[in-house]
Amino acid sequence: MAKSADAFRTISEAAEEVGAPQHVLRFWETKFAFVTPVKRAGGRRFYRPQDIAVLKAVKRLLHDDGLTIRGVQRLHTEQGLKKLIGAEAAALIEDGDIAISSARSGTGRLETSNLQQVLADLEQAKARLDAVLSR
């Protein structure tokens, strides 16, 4: 029998759904204050749907977007959890009635045009390096 979408997940189920090993999920708990599964007696972890959304966002930021742990921490500090995980998952978190702390410093915004310019510069540099290496 399959669990409902709102059911809590064990760490093994969460790890499978997120696509990261269990020890990595435990490690992320030590590095990111916003990764907070429910802990029952004996320290057994249970992950709510919103916890899974947060873990998937952390994995995406670290593995797909190439941010460092400190980069993800800074992004959370500057923009808050809602921005960190995106609009779709933020609705899930609001529905789950969990508290979201989003301390802000300065403007706390990454300008899309600046990021696009950096990406273009990096792509040009890569093209030049590829040309040199192919000689």
N, C-alpha and C positions, 0 to 999 in steps of 0.2 A: 504494500500500500504506500503510495507516495504521500509525502508531507504536503500540507497546504502551503501556499506562498507566504503566509504570515507566521508560520511555525518557526520556532527557534532551531538553530542548527548547531550540531556539535562542532568541535574544532576540525575533525576529519572531514565533515560535510562542508564546512566553510572553506577549508583548504582546497578541496576539490572544485568547489564552485568558483573560487577566486583564481585558481590556477597557480597556487603557491604552496610550498610545503608547510606543515604545521609549525615547525620551528621558526619559520620566517614570520608567520602571524604572531607568534609569541614575541619575537624580536621587535616587530613593529610596535607592539604594545609598549615596549620600553622606550622607544624613540618618539612616538607620537602620542601626546596626551589625549588626542581626540579618538584614538582607537580604544574603545572601552566596551568589551563584551560583558555580559552579565556573568558574574561568578557565583556559583552555588557553593554549598558546604563542600569542603575538601578541595576548593580551588578549581573545580570543573567549570570550563568556559562554555557559554552558550551565546550564539551570535544571532541577533535580530536581523530582519531584512535590511534595516538601515545600516547596521554594522557591516553587512556584506557589501552594500553600495560604497561605503567608505573604504573598505579594503580593496575593492576593485579600482577605485579612483587612485589610491596610493600606488597600487601595482602599475596602473597606466602611467602615472606621473614618473615613477622610478624607472620602469622598464621600457615603456614606449616613448615617452617624452624626454627621457634622459636627465631628469632632475636628480640631484643628490638628496640625501636625507635632510641635510640642512636646507636645501632649496625648497623641499616640501614643507618643512617646518616654517620657513620664512613666508612661503605662499599662504599658509594657514594663518599666520600672524597678521599678514598684511591684508588679506582678502576674506578670511573667514572660511568656515567649513562649507557653506553653500557654494561659494565660488570654486572651492577645491574640487568638489565632486560634480559640479554641473547642475543645471536647472532641473533635469528630470529626477535625479536622485535626491535633490534638495526637497522636492515635494514629498518624497517618501519619508525623509527625516522629519519634516513638519507634521506629516500625518502620524508619525510615531511618537510625537510629543516628547522629543528629547531636547535637552537644553543645548544650544549652540553658542559657544563663546567665540566671539570674533573681535579680539583686540585689534585696533587699527593704529598704524603709525604712518605719519606723513600722508601722502595721497593714497598709497597702497594700491595703485593701479599699474598694470603692465599695459602699455600702449600697443595696440595691435599693429599699427603702422611701424613702430620701432622694431617689433619682433619680425615683421615681414622684411624690413630692411636688413636686419642682422642675418636672416635666413638667406636673402639674396647675396649678401657679401660672402657668406660661408660657401654657398654653391659656386660662386665665381672662383673663390680660393681653391676649392676642391677641383674644379675644372683645370685650373692652372697647374695644380700638383699632378693631376692625372696626365696632363700633357708632358710635363717634365719627366715623369716616371716611365712613360711609354717610349721615350727616346732611347 
